[in-house]
Amino acid sequence: MSGLKSFDEYVALAGQAHGHICAGQILGLRMALYGVKLLELEDPAGRDRKRLVTYVEIDRCATDAIAVVTGCRIGKRSLKFRDFGKVAATFCDLERQRAVRVLARESSKDRARELYPEIEDKNRQQMLAYREMADQELFDCQWVRVEIPPEDLPGFKAPRAVCQACGEGINFRRELVREGRLLCRACAGERYYTPL
């Protein structure tokens, strides 16, 4: 069976994938469902999976939920992370060459308090409200253009390069040339770790 699931089915899947259900998970599910609806994708994790690439802008709970709905995964090269610290995602339809960026509205937390003032627990209050609020109350959206270079697309194949400093293999054209030497990003000065 293919197509979109019920919201409660997505909640159960998100709980399994993330380890718990929270307001961020509910928001991420709603965000992804809104994004694929705007793109008119009926089966994002199934029949339409090869045409969808999603950029997420935060590494929090919502991102795991977005992956549940879209089927996009880092390992499949269809989920891209840009660390902007925003609860936002851009859903790109490769086949129709269009993209929509969906951003959680700052006002949604205030609206949750208005809807459920009797609930003191902020997470419970938001989880309930985020299930019920209209898409337009929860999100701002903007149609955008996203230029995805071939080496960033799922399925891209290219020869591996070898760093002339450390000898490690480099995939997907991530090598750099510095002072005439082919280097990996770590040896070129972009190392996030310090060798001991």
Buried (B, 14 or more C-beta within 10 A) or exposed (E): EEEBBEBEEBBBBBBEEBEEBBBBBBBBBBBBBBBBBBBEBEBBBEEBBEBBBBBBBBEBBBBBBBBBBBBBBEEBBBBBEEEEEEBBBBBBBBEEEBBBBBBBBEEBBEBBEEBBEEBEEEBBBBBBBBBEBEBEBBBEBEEEEBEBEEEEEBEEEEEEBEBBEEEEEBEBBEBBEEEEEBBBBBBBEEEEEEEE
